Amino acid sequence: MATYTEEIVDDVRIYEPHYTMEIRKTTITKKDGVEVGRTHYRHCKTPNDDVSQSALTAKGISGDYSKVVEENAAKFWTDEVKAAYKKFVDDEFERQKGG
């Protein structure tokens, strides 16, 4: 009888100037140790998003994965970065509506 296993690989990329995070979770499915499938789940997080472990776990994202996201947010999303990102979003909103 064949044995199926799953391996999870997490990847977090940080992009300046606002330190937005692109998060990719790859699930590798193996049959008897040989890869037979691969799926990706991607999403982005921006400063001021809730990336607490409990918020991400509630969305079905694993605890270890959310810990990496939470640690990166704590490292890069200082109060200054959050304020600059909020200003950027507000300015862009005003520009888009023609104000």
Helices and strands as residue ranges (DSSP letters): E 4-15, E 20-31, E 34-45, H 53-58, H 63-76, H 79-97
